[in-house]
Amino acid sequence: MSIRSKIIAEMQRIAAEQQVSLPPLADDLSLHETGFDSLGFAILVARLEDDLGIDPFTISEDAAFPLTVGDFIRAYENVPA
């Protein structure tokens, strides 16, 4: 399973648990428009760190939080090995 599909699946799982109506997850969808609050994103990042073993937002000192779903996915895909 690709990183992209793992992230999308986890977002869908968290949305169901948090009873969030998740719109179609397109790359240009603003993270704000996903319906996730700060707790939802914290859960997502923690679960992805458990699953993937990385947190791109703490690895780099100058990491900025992404604005879109595509930016969020690329943050994980572009972590140096």
N, C-alpha and C positions, 0 to 999 in steps of 0.2 A: 504494500500500500504506500503510495507517495505521501510526501509531507503535506501537500495540498489536500489530498483526500482525508488524511488524518485530522487536519485542522477543521475542515468542513464538517466531518462526522462529529467531532467533539463539540463544535459550535451548535450543531443540531441537538445533540444530547443535552447540553447545558440549557438550551432554550426550552426543551421539553421539561426538564427538571424545575426550571425557574418560571415556567408557564409564560414564556415570552413568545409572541407571535413573530417568527423569524421570516423576513422577506426573502426572496430568491437571492442567494449569495453570489453576486457578480463582483468582479474585480474592482469596478468603479463605485461600488456601494460604499457610502460613508459608514465608518464604524458606528457613528452616532445613530444612523438609521437602522442598525441591526436590532435595536431595542434592548441591547445589553446595557446594564449599568456598571458602575465600577466594580461591584462584587462579581458580576458575571465575567468581566474581563480578568479579574484576579483569579477566579476559578479556572478559566480557560488557560491562562499562562501557567498556573501551577500544574494543571493536569498535563499540559504539553511538555513541561519540564520533566515530569515523571515519566512520560511515555517516550519522549525523544532524547532526554538527557541534556537539553540545552534551554537556555533562557536568553535570547538575543538582546534583551533589554538590560541585562546586568553584565553581559560580557564586555560590551564596549562602553567606555566612559562618555562618549558623545552620541549614544543611541537616543533617537527621538521616537516617541510613540507614534505609530503610523496613523494615517488619516482614513485610509480605505481598507476594505477587505484584502484587495490585491497587495497593498503595501504591507499589511500584517503577514500575509503568507510569504511574501518575498523576504521579510525580515528573518523568517525561519529557514527559508531555502538558501539564503546567502550567508549563513553562518560559516566561517572558515572551519575547515576540518582540523 
